[in-house]
Amino acid sequence: MIKSFRYASLALIAFVIISCSQKIGLDAVSLPPIVNVDTIAQKYNIQMDFMKHHLSGILIVRRMTDKEIRIVCSTYFGPSLFDLSLQGDSLKVNSCMEPMRKKNVLHLLEADFNAIFLSQKTFKIKKKEDNFEKRTKGCGFSKSIIKLSKFARGYPECICIKHPWIWTKIRLEKLNESTETNDAE
């Protein structure tokens, strides 16, 4: 009786571990970057929600000459929230305000920005239409859902990244040059 209970417990533990592991199915293919970063700076409105905390500002992304992608986020009033560099799969923190300078927060930002600006092999396309696409990765606490919409010239104008288990959402909306000149007037 005790041996059968032990085997049943081991089987249950193995089942739980296998079912929660990250799987790459047949529909997971190598996907191109969501946003093609160029040497000309691209600007986005950014809204970040973490539980009840909300931050908004401007995200500026630019490819540097040494294949480095520079990501700078500042509030609308000027103070910089973070200044990051992606080179390959590694993230370098150039500067970051103190509340965001936590290992888990930086790891989450690294994973999200890698998913947007670098090609990915672990995402699955769940739903794809002419002007909408939904990609998912992982399960449990590591689950990420990326929704892409308002496509122009093959790239999305609106990107929404959700981490449902930790109540985190990042929303990017591309700023057009015509929008910037109208705001200045």
Residue, then its C-alpha position, 0 to 999 in steps of 0.5 A: m500500500i505504501k509503495s503504491f502511494r509512493y509511486a502514485s505521488l511520484a507520477l503526480i509530481a512528474f506529471v505536474i513538472i512536465s505539464c508546467s514546463q515551457k513547450i515549443g510545439l509544431d506551430a512555434v516557428s522562428l518569428p522575425p522581430i515585431v519591430n524593425v529597428d533602424t538607425i533613425a530613432q523610433k518613438y512610442n507612447i508607453q504605458m506600463d501597469f504593474m498591479k495598481h501602479h501606472l507609469s507613462g511616457i515616451l520610449i525611444v528606440r534606435r539601432m547604434t552602429d555596433k549592432e546595439i539597440r538602445i532603448v530609452c524611456s522617459t516621462y512626459f515631464g523629462p526624467s528618465l525612467f530607464d536607459l537600456s542597451l540590447q546587444g545579442d541576447s544580453l541586456k546592459v543597464n546604462s541607467c535606471m531609476e531606483p524603484m525599477r532597478k530590481k532584478n526581476v523587473l529588469h529581467l521582465l523588461e529584457a524578455d519583453f524587449n527581446a520579444i519585440f526587437l529581436s527574432q523569437k523562436t519560443f512564441k506561438i501565433k495563436k490568432k492572426e488576421d489582417n489587422f490583428e495578431k496574438r502571440t503567446k509564450g510560456c505558462g503559469f507565472s512566465k506566461s506572456i501574451i503579445k497583441l499586435s494591431k494597427f499594422a502599417r507597412g507590415y509592422p504593428e503601430c500598437i503593441c500590448i504585452k501582458h503577463p497575466w499572473i503578475w498583473t503587468k501590462i506594457r502598451l506601446e503606440k507608435l508616434n508618427e512624425s505628423t503627430e509630433t509636428n501637430d503637438a508642437e504647434 
